[in-house]
């Protein structure tokens, strides 16, 4: 395809390669990150995920060998051959990633009818069933390679042997393991080898395809329908380094407001003022902590964005003010579709300024969503983002605490948007085919920047659809799941892979959005949800209500126990958010992220870490009251059996059968942990200046703890405290203040749950 390498030119850290049939570029961004770029469609990257110049001054050498070039940095060796065949090695010379040289051959040939159908849909399909794409890369697979990431695709943690598509899709059917697409398109994955690890970010917004060995166990491929071949190879010694470099490129989750980490209650069907008042009163009466109630589409006037239904909500301002007095924030849903209606300000303004997507003939494109005939804001246009963001004043003036962006794939009821619908890509015209996968990303950017400018506080924006880099602007949830045990099981690998894809602040709808939950399923789901960054119970109109008090006293008591657990752990979660902002490491993590050399953890789908210190092994099978748990290296303590009960601690690198009655989710704390906790509260801020509790577990260890006002951006000017807590081999605690810019805790209480337990 590319032909022989004729010559090359170096300019700074970019090498231009001139082949017989095509020019390509190699750019050294850091000693761990190398970009491969082939300008099939444009000479520019025009990335939506990467903002600003990420090139750091990096020393490298480039040597001409007999049949290839050798590019060397402090961390990587890159060998560049004819036909743009590129092989990457670590600094020791161990091969990490090689372009596949053999002939592609599927493990089985599809039926002729399938091949013909694919050709009718415009795909280039060989007689043997090989699917070729206009933009494509094929890489070698080794027998032990495991592949992680790609966002919240359905199925298991390790994506080896599966194929996927990136095309943001609102699919109402119950999500199954075989689904190729869901709401998000994050074209980043990590390949863990027997020796070595690397990541690839394929920065292409067109519909794209990933086949991780399903076609043939000897190779994997990624490609797209159009655009450039533009991928970033990321090297490093550990998975954590790969993730740090990827989030260096695409951005990291900013520190959220503290209340965002609390419990959120929601339902599509809370549709009037009376319902919200009764809901808030019930939560407080039953002593269930809660920081937010979510308002779904029924709060709007005929589903028109930036309106409030004054028939169902006679005095929204007073309602939201009264909720706020109880410590409860309002989070309102906003869809992108703007109702076609004369004298409706959002429609009239958008039409007047030319802010909506257009058909190729220049007319405004119309489809249907909740308000009926609707038009789509062209969020790729900076002026549209600013217009949309400033209109959020409607919500800030009412006292709304956060925004929930939905239906932003974009979804449509009257068939999909045609590929040739005209959108804007910043400063020039583009198409739906190119902008579809970043529509939700750009809407989130508009919302984040608008909210920040209006309030000065850290914005809380939830999004359903996103692209790589959306973590800079929004949290996310996994969309319209169902009240199914299979979906509870899938919630763990989905959230773990989102975290491995840069989206650190995520969650699933506790209890399931569609269908009807059961008491047991709801209990087991809240035991997972209380460890998820976004902690929200949400369900659909027409399904059974999921407020825990509707399921009896036992369910209520257990549910309350785990909501309270979340609130006691809020300082730990906040520390993890701070770590994420600094390093890109997620809050909820698969075991393989920290124990990648342990082959036992590479395919664990039903356990996860919260940070490094807590290991959660929830029950995800109906009726189970025991389960097998694998604990990696180290000594681990049962979180729920401290004090004067029989101490339980476990030696790692072993499997255990543990008890898990309905009220217990197995949780383990690693030896040497210093766990920051908080006094019980009904909402964040109920206690104006709560003290800090430190639970100190046997063993040497340390903990960096962060403390600020939890609301605005003053911390970026130094208004925070940072502590180093450290224990020596005798278990004695030492406290060092690393940074001083906020006020001290009124009290720090130190506890030793296992003081008399020696390590095994």
C-alpha positions, 0 to 999 in steps of 0.5 A, a space after each residue: 500500500 505505502 511502498 518502499 521508503 524513499 527518504 525521510 526528513 527530520 524537523 525537531 521531534 517530527 520525522 516525515 517519511 516519504 514512501 512510494 505511494 504515501 507520506 507519513 509522519 512520526 512524532 516523538 511527544 515524550 520518551 514514552 509516547 510516539 504518534 504515527 500519522 498518515 494524512 489520508 484526509 487532512 494534514 492536521 490532526 484536528 483532535 477533539 480529545 487532545 487539546 494543546 501541544 503535548 510535545 515535551 522536549 525529548 532527546 532521541 536518536 534516528 539511525 538509518 540501517 540497511 532496510 529500516 530506520 531506528 528511532 530510540 528514546 529513553 524508553 522506546 525503540 521504534 523500527 520503521 520499515 517499508 510499507 510503514 511497517 513499524 515495530 516497537 520495543 522497550 528500552 531493553 529490546 523486548 518486542 512490545 508491538 509489531 505490525 503483522 506481515 502475514 496474510 490475513 485469514 479468518 478462522 472461519 468464512 461467513 456465509 455468502 449471504 452475509 458477505 453480500 449483505 456487507 457489500 450492499 452496506 458499502 463495506 469492502 469484504 473479501 470472498 473469505 470474509 475479511 473486512 477491509 477499511 479505508 483506514 486500517 492497521 493490523 498488529 501481531 498478537 501473542 498467545 498470552 496477550 490480554 486487552 483492556 479498555 475501549 470504554 464501557 463496551 459490554 462483556 468481560 474485562 479482557 477484550 481478547 477474542 472479541 470485536 467492537 465498533 465505535 459508533 455512539 448508539 442509543 440501543 433500548 434492548 437489554 445490553 448483551 455481551 455480543 453488542 458491538 457498540 454502546 453510548 461511548 466511543 473511546 478508542 484507547 486500549 491497553 495490551 498486557 503481554 507476558 513481558 511488557 505492556 503498551 497502549 494505543 490511542 486511535 484518534 479517529 472520530 469516524 465509525 471505527 472497528 476493533 477486532 482483537 483476535 476474533 478474526 484470527 488469533 495471530 493478529 488484531 486490527 483497528 480501522 475506520 470508515 474515513 479520516 486519517 491513520 492517527 494513533 499514539 503508541 504509549 510505552 511504559 513499565 507498568 499499566 499505571 504508566 500507560 494510563 498516566 501517559 494516555 491521560 496526559 494526552 487527553 486530559 484528566 478528571 478535574 476534582 469534583 465538588 465533595 457533595 457529588 460523591 454522596 448518594 443520588 436518588 433518581 427516577 424517570 417518573 418523579 414528575 411533580 413538586 409533591 413527589 420531590 418533597 415527599 421523597 426528600 422527607 422520607 429520606 431524612 425520616 428514614 435516616 438515609 444519607 442523600 446529597 442529590 435528587 435528579 429531575 428527569 424529563 418530566 420537569 420540563 414544559 413539553 420536554 422543551 430544554 431550558 423550561 420548567 413545567 409550572 403546572 406540575 411545579 408551581 414554584 420551582 425556585 422555592 422547591 429547590 431552595 427548600 431541598 437545599 436547606 435539607 442538604 439536597 441538590 437538584 440535578 436536572 436532565 438536558 437533552 440536545 434536541 430543541 423543539 421546533 416551535 415558533 416563539 420558543 426562545 431556544 428555537 428562535 435564537 438558534 434559527 436566527 444565528 444558524 446554530 442547528 445542524 443542516 441538511 446538505 441543501 442548506 435547510 435545517 435538519 429536523 428529526 424527532 425526539 422527546 419534544 416531537 420535531 426537533 433540531 440539533 445544536 451544532 456543538 462543534 461550533 464554538 459559538 454554539 457551545 458558548 450560546 448553550 453554556 450561557 443559557 445555563 443561567 436559567 438553571 443556576 438562577 433557579 439553584 440547580 446543582 448539576 446538569 445531566 446530559 442525556 440523548 446526546 449520541 445524538 439519539 433520534 426517534 425518526 431513524 438515524 441521522 444521515 451521514 451527510 448532515 452538515 455539522 461544524 468542526 470548530 472552524 470549517 464544515 464537516 459531516 455527521 459521519 465525522 462528528 457523530 462520535 464527538 457530539 456528546 463530548 462537545 455538548 459536555 464541553 459546552 456545559 462544563 465551560 458554561 457552568 464554570 463561567 456562571 458559578 465559579 464552582 467545579 461543574 457537575 456534568 453527567 454525560 451518556 455519550 462521550 469520546 476520548 478526553 471527555 473526562 475533562 468535562 463530565 462524569 458518566 454512567 453506563 446508560 440504560 441497563 436493566 434489572 438483571 443479574 447479568 447487568 449487575 455482573 457486567 457493571 464491574 468490568 464496564 466500570 473498570 474498563 471505563 477507568 482504564 480508558 480515562 473515564 474515572 468518575 463513572 457509575 451504573 443505575 443501581 437496581 437497573 433502569 429498565 424492568 423490575 428489580 427484586 429486594 435481593 438484586 437491589 441489595 447486591 447492587 447497592 453493595 457495588 454501587 456504594 463503591 462506584 464513583 457515581 452513586 445513583 439509584 435510577 429507574 424508568 417510568 413503567 418499572 417498579 419504583 426502587 426506593 429501598 423502603 418499598 422492599 421491607 425492613 430488611 432491605 431498608 436496613 441493609 441499603 442504609 448500611 451501605 449508603 452510610 458506609 459510603 459516607 464514612 469513606 468519603 475522605 478516602 474517595 476524595 483523596 482518590 479523586 485528587 490522585 486521579 486529577 494528578 495521575 489519571 488513575 481511576 477510583 474503581 480499578 481492576 485488580 490487574 492494574 496493580 497486580 499485572 504480573 499475577 496471571 490469576 487476576 488478568 481475567 477477574 470480572 467480579 472483584 475490583 479495587 477501590 484505590 490501592 487499599 480496598 478490595 471488594 468482592 461483591 455477590 453478583 449471583 442470585 441466592 449466593 451466600 458464600 463466594 470464592 475470593 482471590 486475594 493478590 500478594 500481601 496481607 489482607 484484613 476483613 473490613 467488617 470484622 474488626 474490634 473484639 470479634 474474631 480477627 480475620 486476616 488473609 495471606 495473599 496469592 490464594 483463593 478463599 471461600 468467604 461468607 457473604 450473608 445478604 447484609 455483607 459484601 466481602 471487603 478487604 483492606 490491605 495491610 499497612 493501610 491508613 484509611 481516612 474516614 469521616 463521621 456519619 452525616 446525612 449529607 456533605 456539609 451537615 457537620 460544618 467542620 467535621 474531624 478526620 478519622 484514621 483507621 490504621 491497619 497493621 504493617 508499614 504504610 503511608 497515605 497522602 491525604 488532601 483537604 480543601 473547601 470541596 467547592 471551587 477552584 481556590 485549591 489551584 491557587 494553593 488553598 488546600 492542606 496536604 498531609 502525609 500519614 505514615 506508620 512504622 513497623 511498630 504501627 506508630 503513626 507519624 503526621 507530616 504536613 506536605 502543604 499548608 493552605 487551608 485550615 486544620 481539622 478540629 480533631 484527628 481521631 486515630 483508631 487501630 481496628 486490628 491493633 492486637 493482630 500480628 501479620 501472618 
